[in-house]
Amino acid sequence: MTNTDDQCARDGCTFHVELVPIGGGVLPGMFCGPACADFVWVERALTDAEPTPELATALEGLEGLRRLLNGRRHPSDVGPLPGVFDG
């Protein structure tokens, strides 16, 4: 792995990716934890959405969340984002 291969895939995050157990071993994931993975999922969904006044408000909120995530000292300081993957 190179330095960029073991760094979280979310823009602005410098944490190492978490290891994902698969079968009898572990492989590197793409993100440092569920918060970054959820953030990227939400960001992609909003980017693909039709422009509306509500979308503009959501994008503003997303920037606040980006600042929160970028300010963490540890990947687990923020857990999974509520409501993103609730069944």
N, C-alpha and C positions, 0 to 999 in steps of 0.2 A: 504494500500500500504506500502511496505517496502522501505527503501532507494534505493535499486537497482531497484525496480519496477518503481520508479518515476524519474530515471536517463536515459538520452538519450542512445539508444542502440548502437550508433556508438562508437567503441573502441577509447578511448582517450578523449571523450567528457563527461564533468561532469555537464552539464546543466540539468535542469529538463525538462521532456517531455512537449510538448504543449498539451493543451486540445482540443479535436476534438468534435465539436457539432454534435450530432446524435439525430434525432427526437427532443424531447423537453428537452433533457439533454446534458451533456458533459461527455466524457470518455477520459482517458489519451491515448495519442498516443504512438508511439514507439520512436520518435525522438524529439529533441528540436525544430526543424524547418525544412524547406525545404532543406537547404544546406546539413545538415547531412543525410537526407533521400536520396537526389540525390547522395551524395558521396557514400553511401553504395550501391546504385543501380549500379553506374558506377564501383565501386570496384568489385562487384560480376560479372559483365559482363566481365571485363578484366581478372579476375581470371579464368573464364571459357573459355576464348578465346584461340585459337591455338597460340603457340609461334611464333612470327615474330620479325624482328627488330623494326617495328613500335610499337609493343606491349611493348617492353622494354622501348621505349621512352615515351609511354603513362604511364607506371607504374612509371617512374621517375617523370613525371608531377604530378601524383597522390600523390606522397609523398610530393611534394611542397604544394599541396592543403591541405593535411592532417595537415601540419605544420601551414598553414594559419588558418584553422578551429580550431586547438588546441590553437592558440594564441588569439582567440576572447575574449572580455570581456562581450559580450552579444550575445545570439543566433541570433539576427537580424543584427549583424554586417556584415554578409554575407547572401545574399538572395538566392533564387533558383539558381542553376547552369545553365547558359545559354546553350540551345541546348539539355539538357537532356530529357525534356518532352515536347519539342515544337511539336505541333500537326503535 
